[in-house]
Amino acid sequence: MIAPGGSGVTAWTPATWSLALPLPTTDDSAPGSQLERLLALANRPDPVKTAVVHPVDELSLTGAVEAAERGLIVPVLVGPQARIAQAAKAAGVDISGLEVRDARHSHAAAALSCLLAGQGEVQAIMKGALHTDELLEAAVARESGLRTERRMSHVFILDVPTYPKPLLVTDAAINIAPDLATKRDIVQNAIDCARAMGVARPKVAILAAVETVNPKMIATLDAAALCKMADRGQIVGGLLDGPLAFDNAISKEAAEAKHIVSEVAGDADILLVPDIESGNMLAKQLFYLARAQSAGIVMGAKVPIMLTSRSDGALSRMASCAVALLVAKAQRSKPAK
């Protein structure tokens, strides 16, 4: 968060949010209000060089140009040069000052973009007019040089009008049925994302259908194990609790009614879902029933990867760029191993 009258970043702690983000009112509950705050976090003249993969339609190309105009990214357009030029003409945007790397088709564009990132020539990747799985297949290929010791996972950063701070949901897009080791990586990725956004100690609610450990419900066993892994330093930087049902994770009243004593319950920053089905349904319910807007990013690679949908609005696209900028800065600031 940008402090009033200053340019420093302050952590999104509960105390900070109680001052800067009161419970939603008529004005503050409009979708996008928290995404705008996210953009303000990244509103400093240090854009991240970004490979824009296969931007051959008006939507993906104009999104990249708008992000460049806002000072969030320095785009490197990767794809068929003629088709990119045609899209620019159709959209009425000037790309004469932008770097273009020619690639014959979307598959080649994905491979080249990931290679550029693996070699350090760009610090982020943005999805253009190609399928998500095509881009991710290139990202996980060993020859790309993007893989790390962690599994890649997706993080939704949601602006829910009825929730007083950004809510991160993971993983609702990549890992189908994650085991305990994968969930550990998913949690760590989300914590790193939240910390890059300024949350000093993200509160992670590990979701299940119930808030007690039940040997017949694997999600509750995984939740208990993840909490102990955090106690032993196998997960760092966040505060974990679980299993928690969804209501206990986001409502203090619900947690108190069930006599749950927890720093996380009712005040979660991150929701870890048991599997991709539950995560996808949860995110889409918040989109369509709670008027939530979102940014989206893939963590766990050497660089952040922005996954945008054709249905995403301009604010969501810009917010995804802002998150990528913040994550890239945080990665650069880490000491080399």
PLY file of the C-alpha trace (Angstrom):
ply
format ascii 1.0
element vertex 337
property float x
property float y
property float z
element edge 336
property int vertex1
property int vertex2
end_header
0.00 0.00 0.00
1.30 3.49 -0.78
1.26 5.61 2.33
-0.65 8.89 1.89
1.67 11.51 0.56
4.58 9.09 0.23
5.97 6.37 -1.99
6.99 3.72 0.54
5.32 0.35 0.78
3.69 -0.67 4.03
2.65 -4.20 4.81
-0.98 -5.21 4.49
-1.33 -6.12 8.15
-4.73 -6.20 9.86
-3.92 -2.93 11.61
-3.00 -1.26 8.34
-6.12 -2.48 6.60
-8.33 -1.36 9.48
-7.13 2.16 8.78
-6.91 2.09 4.99
-9.64 -0.39 4.09
-12.68 -0.25 6.36
-15.38 -2.82 5.84
-16.94 -2.12 2.44
-19.30 0.79 2.09
-21.28 1.76 -0.98
-18.23 3.40 -2.58
-15.49 1.08 -1.33
-17.35 -2.10 -2.27
-17.27 -1.39 -5.99
-15.38 -4.14 -7.82
-11.83 -3.14 -8.53
-11.21 -0.92 -5.52
-8.60 -3.25 -4.05
-7.10 -4.01 -7.46
-6.60 -0.27 -7.87
-4.70 -0.29 -4.59
-2.63 -3.14 -5.99
-1.81 -1.01 -9.03
-0.78 1.79 -6.68
1.72 -0.56 -5.03
3.44 -1.03 -8.38
3.16 2.62 -9.39
6.87 3.31 -9.46
9.12 3.87 -12.49
10.69 0.43 -12.65
8.78 -1.62 -15.25
9.59 -5.29 -15.74
10.75 -6.54 -19.12
8.07 -9.00 -20.23
7.74 -11.49 -23.06
4.20 -11.20 -24.44
3.44 -14.57 -25.99
1.64 -14.63 -29.35
-0.17 -11.25 -29.12
-1.90 -11.65 -32.48
-5.34 -10.35 -31.54
-6.48 -6.88 -30.54
-7.25 -7.80 -26.93
-3.89 -9.27 -25.97
-1.90 -6.68 -27.91
-3.73 -3.66 -26.52
-3.44 -5.12 -23.01
0.33 -5.27 -23.37
0.50 -1.74 -24.82
-1.70 -0.34 -22.03
0.47 -2.01 -19.40
3.52 -0.44 -21.03
1.85 2.98 -21.05
1.17 2.63 -17.31
4.82 1.88 -16.70
4.23 -1.69 -15.52
6.06 -3.63 -18.23
8.49 -3.24 -21.10
6.90 -5.59 -23.63
8.80 -7.88 -25.96
6.24 -9.10 -28.49
6.91 -12.72 -29.43
5.02 -14.26 -32.34
4.44 -14.07 -36.10
5.61 -10.59 -36.97
3.09 -10.09 -39.78
0.14 -11.12 -37.62
1.28 -8.89 -34.75
1.51 -5.95 -37.17
-1.96 -6.76 -38.51
-3.40 -6.86 -34.99
-1.78 -3.52 -34.18
-3.29 -1.97 -37.29
-6.73 -3.35 -36.45
-6.47 -2.07 -32.87
-5.11 1.31 -33.93
-2.05 1.09 -31.67
1.51 2.07 -32.47
4.05 -0.68 -31.77
6.89 0.85 -33.74
8.89 1.46 -30.58
8.44 -2.05 -29.20
10.78 -5.00 -29.62
9.32 -7.83 -31.70
10.75 -11.36 -31.79
9.50 -13.31 -34.77
8.14 -16.83 -34.18
6.26 -18.87 -36.77
3.30 -19.93 -34.63
1.98 -20.00 -31.07
3.94 -23.08 -30.03
7.19 -21.54 -31.22
6.27 -18.24 -29.56
5.71 -20.01 -26.22
9.01 -21.87 -26.48
10.97 -18.74 -27.42
9.35 -16.65 -24.66
10.20 -19.23 -22.01
13.74 -19.51 -23.36
14.17 -15.73 -23.13
12.98 -15.85 -19.53
15.20 -18.81 -18.68
18.22 -16.96 -20.06
17.38 -13.83 -18.08
16.55 -11.63 -21.08
13.05 -10.98 -19.71
11.83 -11.02 -16.10
8.17 -11.97 -16.68
5.90 -13.69 -19.20
2.42 -12.60 -20.30
-0.02 -14.91 -22.04
-1.41 -13.67 -25.35
-3.75 -15.32 -27.85
-2.89 -18.96 -27.18
-4.17 -21.72 -24.94
-2.94 -21.77 -21.37
-1.77 -25.39 -21.56
0.36 -24.58 -24.60
2.21 -21.88 -22.67
2.59 -23.99 -19.53
3.91 -26.96 -21.47
6.69 -24.72 -22.77
7.32 -23.35 -19.28
7.79 -26.78 -17.67
9.98 -28.11 -20.48
13.50 -28.67 -19.16
15.08 -26.88 -22.09
13.31 -23.62 -21.16
15.40 -23.25 -18.01
12.38 -21.93 -16.08
11.89 -24.80 -13.69
12.87 -24.49 -10.04
12.83 -26.91 -7.12
9.13 -26.09 -6.64
6.02 -27.10 -8.53
4.40 -24.27 -10.45
1.00 -23.16 -9.21
-1.60 -20.51 -9.97
-2.73 -17.77 -7.61
-5.92 -15.76 -8.01
-5.76 -12.36 -6.32
-9.40 -11.50 -5.74
-11.08 -8.21 -5.00
-14.28 -9.36 -3.26
-16.48 -6.35 -2.41
-17.66 -7.96 0.84
-14.17 -8.79 2.10
-11.97 -6.05 3.57
-8.69 -7.00 1.88
-7.36 -8.91 -1.14
-8.11 -12.63 -0.99
-5.72 -15.08 -2.65
-7.11 -18.43 -3.83
-4.80 -21.26 -4.86
-4.54 -23.52 -6.83
-7.57 -23.26 -9.07
-5.92 -23.61 -12.47
-2.89 -25.92 -12.71
-2.51 -28.74 -10.18
-5.48 -31.09 -10.47
-5.27 -33.26 -7.35
-2.18 -32.13 -5.44
-0.57 -34.43 -2.89
0.94 -33.17 0.36
4.32 -32.32 -1.16
2.67 -30.38 -3.98
0.40 -28.54 -1.53
3.50 -27.49 0.36
4.84 -25.85 -2.81
1.45 -24.30 -3.59
1.30 -22.74 -0.12
4.86 -21.42 -0.31
4.24 -19.96 -3.75
1.15 -18.13 -2.50
2.96 -16.84 0.59
5.76 -15.50 -1.60
3.19 -13.80 -3.84
1.39 -12.18 -0.89
4.66 -11.03 0.65
5.68 -9.44 -2.66
2.38 -7.56 -2.48
3.33 -6.17 0.92
1.60 -8.62 3.28
4.19 -9.03 6.03
2.96 -12.37 7.39
0.18 -13.83 5.21
-2.50 -15.82 6.99
-3.15 -19.11 5.19
-6.44 -20.94 5.71
-6.24 -24.56 4.56
-9.75 -25.40 3.42
-11.72 -28.57 3.92
-15.38 -29.41 4.42
-14.95 -29.40 8.21
-12.68 -27.77 10.74
-11.67 -30.94 12.56
-9.22 -33.64 11.52
-11.04 -36.67 10.13
-8.94 -39.68 9.03
-11.49 -40.39 6.29
-11.03 -36.94 4.74
-7.60 -36.55 3.16
-7.91 -32.75 2.96
-8.08 -32.54 6.76
-5.03 -34.76 7.21
-3.07 -32.70 4.69
-4.11 -29.52 6.50
-2.83 -30.80 9.82
0.43 -31.94 8.23
0.98 -28.61 6.47
0.53 -26.74 9.74
3.16 -28.94 11.38
5.46 -28.46 8.38
5.19 -24.71 8.96
6.08 -25.26 12.63
9.20 -27.14 11.53
10.31 -24.49 9.03
9.39 -26.47 5.91
7.00 -23.62 4.99
8.18 -20.11 5.84
6.91 -16.55 5.87
3.27 -17.19 6.67
0.88 -18.23 9.43
-1.04 -21.43 8.68
-4.17 -22.93 10.20
-6.39 -25.77 9.12
-8.43 -27.62 8.44
-10.92 -24.77 8.24
-14.26 -24.73 6.50
-14.79 -21.81 4.15
-17.09 -19.92 6.53
-14.60 -20.23 9.39
-11.79 -19.02 7.17
-13.40 -15.75 6.15
-15.94 -14.99 8.92
-14.93 -14.23 12.50
-18.54 -14.69 13.54
-18.64 -18.19 12.09
-15.33 -19.07 13.75
-16.47 -17.75 17.12
-19.75 -19.64 16.85
-17.76 -22.87 16.57
-15.34 -21.82 19.34
-12.33 -21.78 17.02
-9.42 -19.91 18.58
-7.13 -18.91 15.71
-5.28 -15.92 14.32
-6.17 -17.09 10.82
-9.86 -17.96 11.16
-12.04 -15.11 9.95
-9.06 -13.11 8.70
-7.41 -15.22 5.98
-5.23 -13.67 3.29
-4.80 -16.95 1.40
-7.23 -19.81 0.85
-5.59 -23.13 -0.03
-8.19 -25.34 -1.73
-8.05 -29.15 -1.69
-8.10 -29.61 -5.48
-8.64 -27.85 -8.77
-12.38 -28.52 -8.91
-13.12 -26.91 -5.57
-10.79 -24.01 -6.31
-12.23 -23.35 -9.73
-15.78 -23.44 -8.43
-14.94 -21.21 -5.47
-13.25 -18.60 -7.63
-16.05 -18.54 -10.21
-18.71 -18.31 -7.52
-16.97 -15.25 -6.17
-16.71 -13.81 -9.69
-20.36 -14.25 -10.62
-22.22 -14.14 -7.30
-20.08 -11.70 -5.31
-18.97 -9.44 -8.19
-15.32 -10.17 -7.49
-12.61 -9.08 -9.88
-9.29 -10.84 -10.10
-5.68 -10.81 -11.12
-3.92 -14.07 -11.90
-0.32 -15.22 -11.84
1.68 -18.44 -11.98
4.33 -18.81 -9.29
7.09 -21.36 -8.83
8.99 -20.66 -12.06
12.10 -18.49 -12.32
9.86 -15.64 -13.45
6.18 -14.81 -12.82
3.79 -15.83 -15.59
0.64 -13.78 -16.18
-2.34 -15.86 -17.27
-5.15 -13.67 -18.54
-8.50 -14.73 -19.93
-10.38 -13.24 -22.87
-13.14 -12.37 -20.39
-10.79 -10.37 -18.15
-11.36 -6.64 -18.08
-8.69 -3.99 -18.41
-8.35 -3.57 -14.65
-7.79 -7.30 -14.10
-5.14 -7.36 -16.82
-3.33 -4.34 -15.38
-3.52 -5.80 -11.87
-1.95 -9.05 -13.11
0.88 -6.98 -14.54
1.23 -5.16 -11.23
1.51 -8.45 -9.33
4.10 -9.72 -11.81
6.09 -6.51 -11.37
6.05 -6.86 -7.58
6.97 -10.55 -7.69
9.79 -9.94 -10.17
11.18 -7.21 -7.90
10.98 -9.52 -4.89
12.78 -12.26 -6.80
15.55 -9.89 -7.83
16.03 -8.79 -4.23
16.60 -12.35 -2.97
20.23 -13.24 -2.35
21.67 -15.61 -4.93
21.99 -19.21 -3.77
0 1
1 2
2 3
3 4
4 5
5 6
6 7
7 8
8 9
9 10
10 11
11 12
12 13
13 14
14 15
15 16
16 17
17 18
18 19
19 20
20 21
21 22
22 23
23 24
24 25
25 26
26 27
27 28
28 29
29 30
30 31
31 32
32 33
33 34
34 35
35 36
36 37
37 38
38 39
39 40
40 41
41 42
42 43
43 44
44 45
45 46
46 47
47 48
48 49
49 50
50 51
51 52
52 53
53 54
54 55
55 56
56 57
57 58
58 59
59 60
60 61
61 62
62 63
63 64
64 65
65 66
66 67
67 68
68 69
69 70
70 71
71 72
72 73
73 74
74 75
75 76
76 77
77 78
78 79
79 80
80 81
81 82
82 83
83 84
84 85
85 86
86 87
87 88
88 89
89 90
90 91
91 92
92 93
93 94
94 95
95 96
96 97
97 98
98 99
99 100
100 101
101 102
102 103
103 104
104 105
105 106
106 107
107 108
108 109
109 110
110 111
111 112
112 113
113 114
114 115
115 116
116 117
117 118
118 119
119 120
120 121
121 122
122 123
123 124
124 125
125 126
126 127
127 128
128 129
129 130
130 131
131 132
132 133
133 134
134 135
135 136
136 137
137 138
138 139
139 140
140 141
141 142
142 143
143 144
144 145
145 146
146 147
147 148
148 149
149 150
150 151
151 152
152 153
153 154
154 155
155 156
156 157
157 158
158 159
159 160
160 161
161 162
162 163
163 164
164 165
165 166
166 167
167 168
168 169
169 170
170 171
171 172
172 173
173 174
174 175
175 176
176 177
177 178
178 179
179 180
180 181
181 182
182 183
183 184
184 185
185 186
186 187
187 188
188 189
189 190
190 191
191 192
192 193
193 194
194 195
195 196
196 197
197 198
198 199
199 200
200 201
201 202
202 203
203 204
204 205
205 206
206 207
207 208
208 209
209 210
210 211
211 212
212 213
213 214
214 215
215 216
216 217
217 218
218 219
219 220
220 221
221 222
222 223
223 224
224 225
225 226
226 227
227 228
228 229
229 230
230 231
231 232
232 233
233 234
234 235
235 236
236 237
237 238
238 239
239 240
240 241
241 242
242 243
243 244
244 245
245 246
246 247
247 248
248 249
249 250
250 251
251 252
252 253
253 254
254 255
255 256
256 257
257 258
258 259
259 260
260 261
261 262
262 263
263 264
264 265
265 266
266 267
267 268
268 269
269 270
270 271
271 272
272 273
273 274
274 275
275 276
276 277
277 278
278 279
279 280
280 281
281 282
282 283
283 284
284 285
285 286
286 287
287 288
288 289
289 290
290 291
291 292
292 293
293 294
294 295
295 296
296 297
297 298
298 299
299 300
300 301
301 302
302 303
303 304
304 305
305 306
306 307
307 308
308 309
309 310
310 311
311 312
312 313
313 314
314 315
315 316
316 317
317 318
318 319
319 320
320 321
321 322
322 323
323 324
324 325
325 326
326 327
327 328
328 329
329 330
330 331
331 332
332 333
333 334
334 335
335 336
